[in-house]
């Protein structure tokens, strides 16, 4: 027990030394907030213990240096007097405030050797935070309004991000929500999706409807919206055309196959005989009984109904602003109809039980060509989604 206690004590000492060295390293390298994080974490318990004194000294030093560095930077930024510095100034004031709030619950922190408490010069930054927030809010608002004067979607998107940040920073600031809706709409790419049949077959209307039902794809994102029906007043920046090039449907086929299965099964018991035909007995003189095995077989006549459909096409991306083809992606899908049924002569126990299902079946009607084309569309829809997901209209 003493040995275990000693090991635990040594381990705790090693951890403490490691924490002190890491804090010291951060402090010496100018990473004051990382040093403060470790010190605060270690002082949350037993803050007056002798073993925690190094953390108190380092926390005092790191806080003073971090405070001076932040205040010096704020002073320099104010002298520069550039509007784009407002965000940095606000963040620095918040950093100064939050740092103090982390340390306050620990105070006072005694320095035992010096007989005094560690010094942390606290200051209220409330008025500075309020003023810098107002400055930043005004800058974000004005910058967004300037961006929205242009006719550039990327500028509208940047304006939206500024307004969203402003709405989070200063909720209900002027008409921010209204401007966000405008920036969202004007920054969005609208894509008109259509199909084109270049085959000599009729494409089922239901298949075209399913392929163009982009609500089921989950593809609309923050800045891209797909429409399969044109809406009034909407300019479509891009077009996506699904060109059906070829539809190949195989003939209806029935493939026949005959095969035999054999198996040894138990058929009661029999008396065990030795090589001379004599009855073998156990130690009590009783005849020994063994399984009586017999061979069974089954002759199976298997029928496979088969029909396949393959659709090939091209997905074209078109820039409607200049009527130029952006890119094309090949698309190919296949659907196979296969149905197996069978009959037999003999003992069906000779085949695997999983095969029994085929004995209960009879021939079925082949799907129509139209149904085959439609069923192929399910695979096509998944591949079309993959093309759109992996190939954005704007690189």
Beta strands, then each sheet from edge to edge (+ up, - down):
strand 1: 110-111
strand 2: 116-117
strand 3: 189-197
strand 4: 224-227
strand 5: 238-249
strand 6: 253-271
strand 7: 289-319
strand 8: 324-346
sheet 1: 1+ 2-
sheet 2: 4+ 3+ 5+ 7- 6+
sheet 3: 4+ 3+ 5+ 7- 8+
end
